[in-house]
Amino acid sequence: MKFRNVCLLVSFLFVNISISQVGFNDQATNLGINAPCGNTFLGNGITFFDYDNDGWDDITIASAQGYPIRFYKNINGNFFLHSLNIEDDNSQTKQINWVDIDNDGDNDLFVTSDTSGVKLYENLGNMIMENITDSCGMLLDIFPYYGASWGDYNNDGFLDVFLSIRSQYIPNILYKNNGDNTFTIVNTEVGLLSNGFMSFCSAFFDYDNDGDQDIYVSNDKENYPNLMYRNNGDNTFTEVGALTGTAIGIDAMSVTIDDINSDGWLDIFVTNDDTDSVLLLNNTDGTFTDVAISSQVTFNSLGWGAVFLDADNDKDLDLYISGETDGSNPEYLSSAFYINNNDGTFSLNNASVPNDFANSYSNAIGDLDNDGYSEIAVNHINHTNISLWKNISQENNNNWLKIKLEGTIGNRNGIGSLVEISINGEKQYRYTLCGEGYLSQNSATEIFGLGNDLQVDYVKVKWLSGMEDILYNVSANQKLNITEASTLSLDSYSNTNFSIFPNPVKNIIYVNSKTIIEAIIIYNTLGKEVFKTSTQDYRYNIDVSNFKSGIYFIKAINSYENKTVKILKL
């Protein structure tokens, strides 16, 4: 980075000290964390996720060679080293995911390593972990595994996993979750490219808002452009990086997904090594435009992890970036905190994270003390401890809303859901991911800043299953737990494509469509499939007279959409 640019960035820093109320301080040691960071080539990951479902975000730290994975349990805002019954050979680890692979309500553990392969532990309940690596169907080969991201590409309710492999010769792997704690490689049948791409990380997200999950992949080195796999809706993908404008050729590290301009379309931030990072703004037509320069977030340093967060709860998303330098070279920023100016630009304000000087790689956000303000956990190399940046921006007195999802028809974690809130017509959006940024995992709780507002007009969740839940007139400064299909009425469902009636029903459900119905599936409240049929007709009648009385969910699919409706069987 040229020194002239450093001067410009420093000027932004001093200009914004006087106007910003955003602030953090590193409280890792004071809050009970003592995790010396070894020297790992290209760093280790970090997870800021409530792994035991007690309502407090815990921290899990991937390890350098010679160190164990460290689990820090959050008890009322303080952290205590937690010993889990997993065998640990102190091998080097990269990504750690807490993910409910079997939809049983507890979080299972998945670990990648570039030196010892992958490991999968099933949570048997009460955090009793069983190693099922040998029986789960995943390859036991020792590949240079880096990122792992989870999504449901075939929308069967079970989370699948995409593994990024940093190799010129070994392709990335997509494992389909078979729903029985086993996984199957589906690269060929879904249409993934068979080359090696030097991949670091990926993310499942719906870039074209068509209701299914696409996959974006971040590749190291300029001669391996990033990949965009568009989900075709038939359990196959087409690589459309060039067509979408996302096939950037840089030393790409992170895949950071969020909606930075609150238009309901997801954008992508990708860090770069030494030159401009990239901010891909979604054009809402299936293409993206790099606006990093005009948005003033190029970083121009040795960029790795990146995360969007509304640090001061003023209704817009700020940006934090970790860098691979300890501040000893004045030409490079060690990290960057960019405050959103709410006009399409950001201002650098590293006074918000004072003395943030370490060789840093991964970062993740959570709420360590449940006060509605996001904190940042950062993993380093060659450092005495991780950093835990405690948010001290509460002097703004801005309000907030926290939202935690639980799936019933789709995956239990609610991954792949779009959450929308509206206040006097002003909207914000969050999208739920598992495995994001650079080797990281954020909290499962989404935080919305509300500024001075004390009430949200509505909260809408569009689940990956196609189900929608809406809650109206929601009060600020609370954690809101939303269960899939919990707000649906029992009226007969009808729109321009489908009509499903009667509801409640005693004997026959009638499903009509203006286009050909392709499939109909009925689930019980546990998410178990109790009826399924394929058809090529405009009408279909279902005899439910033998069903037990209670609540069911009927999902109807045609070539344009899929709709899930709650029904009451009398």
N, C-alpha and C positions, 0 to 999 in steps of 0.2 A: 504494500500500500504506500502511495506517495505521501511525503511529509505534509504537502499542502492539504491533502484530505484529512490528515490527523488534526491540523489546525482548525479546519472547518468543524470537525466532529467535537473538538474540545470547546469551540465556541458555542455549539449547540448545548453542551453540558452546562456551561456557566449561565447561559440564557435561561435554561429551564430550572436551575436550582431555585430561582426566585418565584417561579409560578407553580411548581409541582408540589403536591402533598403526598407523593408516593415515596415510601421508604421501607427498607428491609435492614435487618442486621442478622449476622450469622450466630445462631444459638445452638448449633449442633452439640458442642461440648456441654454447655449449660443445661441442656435438656436430656442429657444422659447418653449421647451417642459418642462412642470412641471407636472409630473404624479407620485405622491407618490405611492409606491407599498405596498399594504396591505399584510396581512399574509394569504396566501391561501395554503392549503394542496396540495402539488405536483404542485403548480404554476399555472400561467395563460399564455395564448398564446399571440403572437404578429404578426402583418401583416405589411409588407413593400411593399405596392402595390398602384398603381395609381388608386384609386377608382373612380375618376371623369373624367378620360380619358383626362386630360389636359396636359399630357406629363411630369408630375412631380410625383415621387413616394411619396405617402402619408404614414402615420403611423396610424394604428388602434390598440388599446391596450385593450385586454381582462381584465376583472376586478375582483378584490377581492370583497368579500361580503362587502356591504356598499359603493361601488364605482360604478360610471356609466362606461359604455363603453366609451372610449375616442377616438375621431377622430381628428387627427392632419393633417390639410391640408397643403401641401407643396406649398409655393408661392415663386418661385425664390430662393429656397434653404433655406428658413426659414419656421418655422412651426407655425401655428395658430390654436388654439382650434376651432373646427368646430361643430356647433350644427345642428344635423339632426333631422327630425321630426319622431323620434322613441320613443315610450314610454319605459322608463328604470326604473325598480324597484330597481336598485342597487344590483341585485342579482349576485352571483358569476358566472363568465363565463369562459369557457375553450378555445375553438377554435373559431376563426372568419375567415370566407371565404368571399371574394368578388368574385362572379362568375355569369356569364351571363346565367341564367337558361333557358331563352326563346329566346336566339339568336337575341335579338333586338338591340344590340349594346351598352347597358349600363350594369353596374355591379349591380347585386342584392346582398343582404346581408344575410348570414347564420351564426347562432350563436349556439354553443353548451354550455351546462351547466351540471354539475354533481348534481346541486341542484334544477334546475327549468326547465329542459327539453330543447328542441330545439326551435329556432325561425327562421322564414323565412320572409324576407321583399323583396317585388318586387319594383324595381326602376322604377317608372312611367315616368322617364325622368327628367333631371335637378336635380338629387339627391332628388327627392320627393319620399319618401319611404312609402309603404303600407304594413301593417302586414297581410300576407296571411297564417299564421301558421295554423289557424283553418280550412281553406278550401283546403290546399295543400295535404292532405291525409296522412301526417306523424303522427305517434303516439303522443298523448299528455301526455303520461306517463312520470313521472320524474325518469329516469334511470341515472346511473352514466356515462353520456356521456363525452367522452374526444375528441379524434381526429375525424376530418371529412376530407375525401379526395374525390376529384371529378375526374371522368373519364367517358369514353363512352364505357362500356363493350360490348354493342350490336351494336356499330357503326351505330347508327341511327341519329347521328348529335346532340343529346341532352345529356348534362352531367348528369350522375347519381352520387349518393353519397354513400360512405361506411362509416358507423358510428362505431367507436370503443367504446365499453362499458366495463369499468373496473369492471367486476363482475364475480364471479365463477358460477353464475346461469343464467344470462341473455346473450343470444348470441348477437354477433354483427349483424348489420342490413345493408343490401344493398337495397337501394331505386332506382327503375327505374324511370327515368324522362319520363313522358308520353307525353311531348311536349306541354302541355296545362296548365302549372303551377300546375300540380298535380303529385304526386309520389305514387308508389305502392311498397310494400315490395315484394321482389322476392327471398327471402332466399331459400325456398323449391325448386322452379322450377329451380334455377340455380345451386343448389347442395352445398350450404354453410353448414358447420357443425353446428349442433344445440346446441352445448355446450357453456357454458361461458368460456372465456379464459383470463380474466383479461387484456383486450387489452387496450393499450394506443393510438396507432397511426397506420396508414396504408399509402400505396401509390399505385396508379395505375401506372404501367409501363410495358413495353414489354421486359421481361427478356430474351425471346428466339428468338426475332427478327422475329416473324411470322406474324406481322402486326396487332395483336390485343392486348388489354390491360389485363395484369395479375394483381393480387393484392397481395402485401406482407403486413403482419400484425405483429406488434411488441407487444409481450405479457409480462406483468409483472410476475415475479416469475419463478424459475427454473422448476417447475413442469408443466408449460404451455409453451411448445416450440412454437417458432414463426411459423406462417403459410404462406405457399405460395400457392395461388390459381392460377392454370394455366387455362387460358381461352382456352376452347376447340374449339372455333370458331363457335359454334352453340348455343350461348347464355347460355352455362353451364360452370361450373368450376370443376376442380378436384384438391383436396388438395395434393400437391407434395413436401411438406417441406422436408421430409426424403429423397425422391428421388433426390432432387436438392442440398442437403447439407445445406439448409437454416433453418432447424428446430432446431435452437440453443435454449438451455434452460438456460437463464440468466434473470436477472432483466432488461429486454429490455425496452428502453424508446423511442428512435427516430427511424424513418425510413428515412434515408438520401440517396437519389438516385443521382448518377452521373457517368460519365465515367472517372475514374481516370487515366487510361493508354491510352486513346485515341485510342482504338481499335474498336470503334463502338458498343460495348456491355456494357450494364449498370451494374454498381456495386452498392453495398449496404453497408452503414455504420450504425451500431447500437450501441448506447451508453449503458453502463452497470453501475450498482450501486456498487462501491467499488472495483470490480475486472475488468479483461480485457474487454474493449470494443471490438467490432468485425468489421472487414473489410472484407466483402465477395466479393472476386474478381470473376468476371464472367469468367468461363472457356470456353465459346463460344460453349459448347456442351450440354447445359441444366443443368449444375451443377456449383456450386460455391465452392471456397476454402477460408477459413479464413486466411488472410495474415496480420492481425493486428500486430502480434509480429515482423515479418520480416520487415514490413513497419514502425515500431516504432511509432504506433498511438494507443497503448492500453489505454492510459490516466490513468488508475488505480486510479480513483477518483470517486466522486459521479456524474456521467455523466448524462446529460439530453439533451438539444438541441444540434444539430450539423449541420454545413453547410459547403459545399465546395464552394470555390470562388477563382478566380485568382486574388489575392490581389494586386500584383505588375504588372499584365498584361505581364508576361513573358512566357505565353503559357502553363502553367501547373496549376493544381488546388491545392490550399492550403486548410487547414482544420481548422475550429474554433469550439471549444467545450465549452459549458457552464456547470458549476458545482454547486452543491448544498452545497457550503461552502464559508465562507467569508474570508478565508485566515488565520484565527486565529490558525488553526491546521496545523503545518508544514508538516505533513504526507500526506496532501491532497492538490492537486492543485485546486484553485478556478475556473480556466478556463485554456484552452490551445490553443495556436496558433501554428499550425504545418506548416512549410514551406516545400513545395514539392521540393525535390532534383533532380527531373526529372530522377531518376534511380530506381524507385520502392520504395524509402524510403522517409521519412519525418524527419525533425529536429524540435525539440521543440524550440520556440523562443518567450517566453512570454514578452520579451522586446518590441515586436511589439504592445502589448496592455497593456501599463503600468498601474499599480495600479488597475487592473481589479479584485477587491475583493468585491464580493457580492454573496448572495445566488441566483443563476441564474437558469432559467429553459428553456425558449424558446428564440430562436434567428432567425432572418431573414435578408436577404440581399436585398439592393436596391441601387440606385444611387441618393443621395439626391440633388446633384448640377449639374447633367447631364454632368459630366466631363469625363465619361467613366471609372471611378474607383469605385469599389463596396464598400459600407458602410455596417455596421452591426448594427442592432437594437436588444437590449436584454431586456427582461422583468425579473424582480427580485421579491423577496418577502422581506418584512421588510427593505425597502430601500427608500431613499428620492426621487428617480427618476429612470426612466428607463435609460439605457445607449444607446447612439447613437455614435458609434465609427466611427468618420470621417477619411476617408482614406487620409493619407498624403504621399503616396508612389510615387507621381508624379515626384519626383526628378530622378526617373529611366528614365523618358522620353520615356517610352514604349507606343506603339500605341495600339489602341483598335478598336473594332467594336461592336455596339449594334444592336440587332435585335428584332423587335416587330412583332408578327404574328397576322393575322386576318383571321379566317376561313370563307369560304363561303359554301362549300359542307358539311364539318364537323362542329363541334361546333365553335361558333364565337370566343372564347378565344384561339383557336388553341391548346388546351390541348391534349397531347398525340403525339405531333410532335417531330421528331428527326431532329435537325439542324446540318448540317455538313459543315465545312469550310476546305479549303485546300490551303496551301501556299507551292509551290515547292514540292508537294507530302506529306507534313507534315499536318496531319489532326487533327481537334478537333471536339468534339461533345457536344451538349447540348440537354436535353430532357425536354419538358415543362410539369410541374405538377401544381396542384392546391390543396394545403393542404399537407404539407410535414414536414420533420424534427420532432420536438416535438411541436405540437399545433401551427404551424407557417404557414405563406404564404409568399413566396419570390416575388420579382418584376416580372411582366409579361415580362420584357425586359431582354433578354439574353446578357451577355457581354462576348466577346472573347478577350483575350489578344493576341496581335500580335507581341510583342517584338519590334525589329527594323524595321519590315516590314511595308511598306506603301501601299501594295496592296494585296488583297486576290484573288487567282486565280478563285475560285468559291465559292458560297454559295448555298447549296442544302437543301431544306426542304422536308422531307418526312412526309406528313400529315397523320393523322389517317385514313382519307378516302381512302388512297391509292394513292392520287394525289402526284405528285412531281413537285416542282418548282426549277429552277436553274438560278442563276444570275452569270455572269462572270465578271472578272476584276473589282472587287469592291474596291473602295478607302477606306483607313483607316480613323479612327477618325470621324465617322459619325453614326447617328442612321438610320438604314435601316428598313423601314416598308414593310413587305411582305404580300400580300394578296393571299389567296389560289387560284390557277389556273391562276394567273396573268401572268405567263411567258410561258405558253404552246403555242406551235405552232398549226396551223390548218391543219397540214399534216395528211393524213390518218394514223391511228395507226396500227402497226403490230409488233408482236414479236413471240416467239416460241409457245405461247399458243393462243393468241387472234389476230384477225384482225378485225378492225372496219372501214368501208368505205361506201360511199365516204365522203369526208370532204373538202369543204362545201357540204351540202346536200340539195336537193330540195324536194324529195318525200320519198325515201326508204333508211333506214340505214341497212346495212348488218353486222351482227355480226357472225363471225366464230371462232371456237375454236377447238384445237386438243384434248381437253378433254370435257366432257359433261358440258354444260352451266347450271348453277343452277338458276341464277336470273339475270335480267337486270333492272336497275332503271335509269330514266332520271330526272334531276333536272334543274330548271331554275336558273338564276343568284342570286336569293334571297334564294336559298337553298330549295325551295319548290319542293316536289316530283310531277312530272307531268305525269309520266308513270312508271309502275312497272309490271313485269311479272315473274312468275316462269316457268322453263322449264327443260326438261331432254333431250336435243338434242344438236347436235354439231353446228347447224346453226339456226339463228333466224333473221327474217326480221321485221323491225319496220316501219310502215307507219307514217311518220311525216308531211304529206302533209298539215294537218290542224293546225299544230303548227304555232304560230306567228313567224315571222322572228327574228333572234337574236342569242345570245350565249346560249348554253345548255351544260350540262355535263352528259355524259352517263357512267354508272358504270356497268361493266360486272363481274360476279362472277362465278368461277368454284372451284373445290375442292382444287386447288393448290394456287390460288391467286385471288385478285380482282384488277381490273384496272379501273381508272376513266380517261376519255378523254374529252377534250373540243371540242365541235363541233359547227359549224356555220350553222344555218338554213337560207336558202335563201328565 
